[in-house]
Amino acid sequence: MWNPVVVLDNGGGLIKAGLGGERDPTAVLPNCLLRPVSSKKWLVPPSTSSSHDDSFDFTSAAVRRPLDRGYLINPDLQREIWAHLFSSLLHVNPSQSSLLLTEPLFALPSVQRATDELVFEDFNFKALYVADSPSLAHLYEASRRPHVGSRAAQCSLVVDCGFSFTHAAPVFQNFTLNYAVKRIDLGGKALTNYLKELVSYRAVNVMDETFLMDDVKEKLCSVSLDVARDLHMARKSGKENLLRCTYVLPDGVTHTKGFVKDPDQARRYLSVTDGDPPSEFGTKGDMDHLEVTERPEDRKRVDLTKNEFELTNERFLVPEMLFRPLDLGMNQAGLAECIVRAVNSCHPHLHPVLYESIILTGGSTLFPRFAERLERELRPLVPDDYQVKITTQEDPILGVWRGGSLLVSSPDFEAMCVTKSEYEELGSARCRRRFFH
């Protein structure tokens, strides 16, 4: 009898869950409980693929997360979210299923033990395999690029910019080289918090609007290719400021989600190319459009009845954190230097292969121009005779889950798992040795 295998990419921000062998997960939902202003109960948010998503009001909702800095700190909360996930969304019986679960690198033994208890004692799964995100991202990319040379297929450097932190992790033959992994304690959560602070200081208090500001970040922020030029542009007024755009807050009556007021106006900043002097920003049509939408007297007058705010340099300052943490007072290396340190921790024979097979995964790599900026930062730090090739996954949010789904389909998967009887006989610590590389 066939036993289903649940593939669970249990991220700090989003849970991606589905059955092994499928291309896409069945459910993608925030890994948290929410209490909307209108409710007295803590609720599991809807799946992003659910038709009920639009009716759920995230405005000013209180948030409780089972993971902090990527690690499980509240198993009871995680149990509640998983129980809803398995019964209402996946419709599986854990006691008749196996589980592939992703876990952050360098999880403490106490965290691993709590996870194992959750899997085997609370949900009674038949078997468990614990994987890390970089190895699954590498596996999926290697399966998609069979024509690539065997060296690149066996070895890559996975840059995982997730919700809680960013890892530069060398992977060799589907095993993450833990001794060479480098980490930046910055991820999507920190970027959203920084955007909240900037907007709250300059415009309107949004410190309680986590999901709203996530939406602002995803729709309007992008990576700058020339910070000095863009800072200069942000100080300009009227038609020469291509950064300025407006985001409309939800009013709770006609719309429960925020939106970009003029998407075309917001996109003009992305059309700026290298070497464009300020006077040549945008087309004549863009300028005419701006004359209508932005009169100087409107800009100076603050209309408190307006349920909206403007963004300018926040649009590139937020992603800039990943490349220049030191500018924000964080004593950490930027992303390019982090990658170089990870590569230098490996055997010299691997250096050229790692630089020519860099894989970007995780939601924070979705910012426009991310890969281009990273390559520019990296090129001066890499020896001239090495190639630098950066690949962004086709869907950086689902890439790790798809790697897990692929692994589950392999004939060796069953032998790689720890069964419930082995866990009961040997305990968590001894079972975990099977997952060590």
Secondary structure, DSSP 8 states (H G I E B T S, - for coil): ----EEEEEE-SSEEEEEETT-SS-SEEEESSEEE-TT-SS-B----TTSTTGGG---TT-EEE-SEETTEE--HHHHHHHHHHIIIIII---GGG-EEEEE--TT--HHHHHHHHIIIIIIS--SEEEEE-HHHHHHHHHHHH-TTS-HHHHHEEEEEEE-SS-EEEEEEETTEE-GGG-EEES--HHHHHHHHHHHHHHHT---TT-HHHHHHHHHHH----S-HHHHHHHHT--GGG-TT-EEEE---SSS-SS-EES-HHHHHGGGG--TT--GGGSS-HHHHHHHHHH--HHHHHS--TT--EEEESTHHHHHHHHHH-GGGGT--S--HHHHHHHHHHTS-GGGHHHHHT-EEEESGGGGSTTHHHHHHHHHGGGS-TTS---EEE-SSTTTHHHHHHHHHHTSTTHHHHSEEHHHHHHH-HHHHHGGG--
